[in-house]
Amino acid sequence: MRVKSNSSVIAFAKTDSVSPMTNLNDSHWLALAIDEAEKAHALGEVPVGAVLVSAENTLIASAHNQPISTHNATAHAEIEVLKQSGQVLGNYRLPNTTLYVTLEPCPMCAGAIIHARVARVVFAARDFRTGACGTVFKLHDSDRLNHRFQVDFIENTDYITRLRAFFRARR
């Protein structure tokens, strides 16, 4: 999918080089998160997407960033997918699930992930300004909080390149 933005063409590819340690399921679910990021980009939002997957490896919900279009600062992809998943499962607690997200969660989203009791987060790009899963903060593994979650960074260089291009075009 190609989307024009400020005279530059940005496309989010579904495939990319990933870590040799990546299993096929992780690649599949990250590709779906990147599809969600495309939707955000098409709406003029920061291109971030997320999917939540059950322990049985089935999709529970998917979402993308929408704070600009909804006029809601909390409408990050992670928050939206947690809200949808809670509705689908009839519970705000989402144990034994894996959240796949294109960009490392911020502190707000990491807090929501902790409250939801998500077991694992997999992300494709580090956030060097507000990343709360190891890059800037380590909320996922804080001994001061009552829940911890596993974090796996599976670099997607194509997504990272396109995310950088998105921000360059906006400046």
C-alpha positions as CSV (number, residue, x, y, z in Angstrom):
1,M,0.0,0.0,0.0
2,R,1.4,3.4,-0.9
3,V,0.2,6.6,0.7
4,K,1.3,10.1,-0.2
5,S,2.3,12.4,2.6
6,N,3.7,15.9,2.2
7,S,5.0,15.0,-1.3
8,S,6.9,12.0,-0.1
9,V,5.7,8.4,-0.7
10,I,5.6,6.2,2.3
11,A,4.8,2.5,2.1
12,F,4.8,0.0,5.0
13,A,5.9,-3.4,3.8
14,K,4.6,-6.5,5.4
15,T,7.8,-8.3,5.2
16,D,11.3,-7.4,6.4
17,S,14.4,-8.8,7.7
18,V,13.9,-10.0,11.2
19,S,16.0,-11.5,13.9
20,P,17.1,-15.1,13.2
21,M,15.5,-15.9,16.6
22,T,12.1,-14.8,15.4
23,N,9.5,-17.6,15.1
24,L,7.1,-17.6,12.2
25,N,4.2,-16.7,14.4
26,D,5.9,-13.5,15.7
27,S,6.6,-12.4,12.1
28,H,3.0,-13.1,11.1
29,W,1.5,-11.1,14.0
30,L,4.0,-8.2,13.6
31,A,3.0,-8.0,9.9
32,L,-0.6,-7.6,11.0
33,A,0.5,-4.8,13.4
34,I,2.2,-3.1,10.5
35,D,-1.0,-3.4,8.5
36,E,-2.7,-1.5,11.4
37,A,0.1,1.1,11.2
38,E,-0.8,1.6,7.6
39,K,-4.3,2.4,8.6
40,A,-3.1,5.0,11.1
41,H,-0.9,6.6,8.5
42,A,-3.7,6.8,6.0
43,L,-5.7,8.8,8.6
44,G,-2.8,11.2,9.2
45,E,-1.9,9.6,12.5
46,V,1.5,8.5,13.7
47,P,1.8,5.1,12.0
48,V,1.6,2.7,15.0
49,G,-0.4,-0.5,15.0
50,A,-1.0,-3.3,17.5
51,V,-2.6,-6.7,17.7
52,L,-3.4,-8.9,20.8
53,V,-3.0,-12.6,20.5
54,S,-4.2,-15.4,22.8
55,A,-2.1,-18.2,24.2
56,E,-3.8,-20.4,21.6
57,N,-2.3,-18.1,18.9
58,T,-5.5,-16.6,17.8
59,L,-6.2,-12.9,17.1
60,I,-8.3,-11.3,19.8
61,A,-8.2,-7.7,18.5
62,S,-6.3,-5.2,16.4
63,A,-6.1,-1.4,16.4
64,H,-4.0,1.6,15.3
65,N,-3.1,5.0,16.6
66,Q,-6.0,7.5,16.5
67,P,-5.4,10.3,19.1
68,I,-5.6,13.0,16.4
69,S,-8.8,11.8,14.7
70,T,-10.5,11.1,18.0
71,H,-9.2,14.1,19.9
72,N,-8.1,11.8,22.6
73,A,-4.5,11.8,23.9
74,T,-4.9,8.2,25.2
75,A,-6.0,6.7,21.9
76,H,-2.6,5.0,21.3
77,A,-2.7,1.7,19.4
78,E,-1.9,-0.3,22.5
79,I,-4.7,1.3,24.6
80,E,-7.2,0.8,21.8
81,V,-6.3,-2.9,21.3
82,L,-6.5,-3.5,25.1
83,K,-10.0,-1.8,25.2
84,Q,-11.2,-3.9,22.3
85,S,-9.8,-7.1,23.8
86,G,-11.4,-6.4,27.1
87,Q,-14.8,-6.1,25.4
88,V,-14.2,-9.3,23.3
89,L,-13.2,-11.3,26.4
90,G,-15.5,-9.6,28.9
91,N,-12.6,-8.9,31.2
92,Y,-10.1,-6.1,31.5
93,R,-7.5,-8.6,32.6
94,L,-5.8,-10.3,29.6
95,P,-3.5,-12.9,31.1
96,N,-1.5,-15.3,28.8
97,T,-1.7,-12.9,25.9
98,T,0.9,-11.4,23.6
99,L,0.8,-7.8,22.4
100,Y,2.5,-7.2,19.1
101,V,3.1,-3.5,18.5
102,T,5.1,-1.7,15.8
103,L,6.7,0.9,18.2
104,E,7.9,0.3,21.7
105,P,5.2,1.2,24.2
106,C,5.4,4.6,26.0
107,P,5.0,4.8,29.8
108,M,1.2,5.3,29.6
109,C,0.8,2.2,27.4
110,A,3.2,0.1,29.5
111,G,1.1,1.0,32.6
112,A,-2.0,-0.2,30.8
113,I,-0.3,-3.4,29.7
114,I,0.7,-4.0,33.4
115,H,-2.9,-3.4,34.6
116,A,-4.2,-5.7,31.9
117,R,-1.8,-8.5,32.9
118,V,-0.5,-9.1,29.4
119,A,2.2,-11.7,29.5
120,R,4.4,-10.7,26.6
121,V,5.1,-7.6,24.4
122,V,6.8,-7.9,21.0
123,F,7.8,-4.7,19.2
124,A,9.5,-3.8,15.9
125,A,11.0,-0.4,16.6
126,R,12.6,1.2,19.7
127,D,11.4,4.5,20.9
128,F,14.5,6.5,21.9
129,R,12.4,9.3,23.5
130,T,9.7,7.6,25.5
131,G,10.2,3.8,25.2
132,A,9.1,2.2,28.4
133,C,10.1,-1.4,27.7
134,G,13.9,-1.1,28.0
135,T,15.1,1.7,25.8
136,V,14.4,4.7,28.1
137,F,12.4,3.2,31.0
138,K,12.1,-0.4,32.2
139,L,8.5,-0.4,33.5
140,H,7.9,-4.0,32.2
141,D,10.4,-5.3,34.7
142,S,10.0,-3.0,37.7
143,D,10.2,-4.7,41.1
144,R,8.0,-1.8,42.4
145,L,5.0,-3.0,40.4
146,N,2.8,-6.0,40.9
147,H,3.1,-7.4,37.4
148,R,5.9,-7.9,35.0
149,F,5.8,-8.9,31.4
150,Q,8.3,-10.4,28.9
151,V,9.6,-8.1,26.2
152,D,11.0,-9.1,22.8
153,F,12.4,-6.6,20.4
154,I,12.3,-7.9,16.8
155,E,13.8,-5.2,14.7
156,N,11.9,-4.4,11.4
157,T,14.3,-2.2,9.5
158,D,11.8,-1.4,6.8
159,Y,9.2,-0.2,9.3
160,I,11.8,1.9,11.2
161,T,12.9,3.5,7.9
162,R,9.3,4.4,7.0
163,L,8.5,5.7,10.5
164,R,11.6,8.0,10.3
165,A,10.4,9.2,6.9
166,F,7.0,9.9,8.4
167,F,8.4,12.1,11.1
168,R,10.9,13.8,8.6
169,A,7.9,14.7,6.3
170,R,6.0,16.2,9.2
171,R,8.9,18.5,10.3
